[in-house]
Amino acid sequence: MKHLSIGLLCGIISYMLMTTVSYIMIMRFSSNMYDRQVEAATTSAIILGPLGGILAFVAGYLWSKDVSYAR
């Protein structure tokens, strides 16, 4: 249960961080002038945020298992 909690915490933090960073980058570098804010919000919240969260969950889970075996 401890490993799952650590993985979940890493995933939630990474989701928030990835969503914020991708929103800022899309707003800065997108050539879309008509609905840039909508593009940034949807891409960040639906695609890039969950992708970062899932990857961080797996990494946090595996890291916590590795640290516990090292003790």
C-alpha positions in Angstrom: 0.0 0.0 0.0 2.9 2.3 0.7 4.3 1.9 -2.8 0.9 2.6 -4.3 0.6 5.8 -2.2 4.0 7.1 -3.3 3.3 6.3 -6.9 -0.1 8.1 -6.7 1.4 11.1 -5.0 4.1 11.3 -7.7 1.4 11.0 -10.4 -0.8 13.8 -9.0 2.1 16.2 -8.5 3.4 15.4 -12.0 0.0 15.9 -13.5 -0.3 19.4 -12.1 3.2 20.3 -13.0 3.0 18.9 -16.5 -0.3 20.6 -17.2 1.0 24.0 -16.1 4.2 23.7 -18.0 2.6 22.5 -21.2 -0.1 25.2 -21.0 2.6 27.9 -20.8 4.6 26.4 -23.6 1.7 26.0 -25.9 0.6 29.6 -25.2 4.0 30.8 -26.0 4.9 28.8 -29.1 1.5 28.1 -30.8 0.9 29.8 -34.1 -2.8 29.5 -33.7 -4.2 33.0 -33.2 -7.9 32.4 -33.1 -8.3 30.0 -30.1 -4.9 29.6 -28.6 -6.2 29.5 -25.1 -8.7 26.7 -25.9 -5.9 24.7 -27.7 -3.6 25.1 -24.7 -6.2 24.2 -22.1 -7.4 21.1 -23.9 -4.1 19.8 -25.0 -2.6 20.3 -21.5 -5.5 18.9 -19.5 -6.4 15.9 -21.8 -3.2 14.8 -23.4 0.0 16.0 -21.8 -1.1 16.2 -18.2 -2.3 12.6 -18.0 0.7 11.4 -19.9 3.1 13.0 -17.4 1.0 11.7 -14.5 1.0 8.1 -15.7 4.7 8.1 -16.4 5.4 9.7 -13.0 3.1 7.2 -11.2 5.0 4.3 -12.8 8.4 5.8 -12.0 7.4 6.7 -8.4 6.0 3.2 -7.8 9.1 1.5 -9.2 11.4 3.8 -7.3 9.7 3.2 -4.0 9.9 -0.6 -4.5 13.6 -0.3 -5.4 14.3 1.9 -2.3 12.6 -0.6 0.0 14.6 -3.5 -1.4 17.8 -1.7 -0.9 17.3 -1.4 2.9 
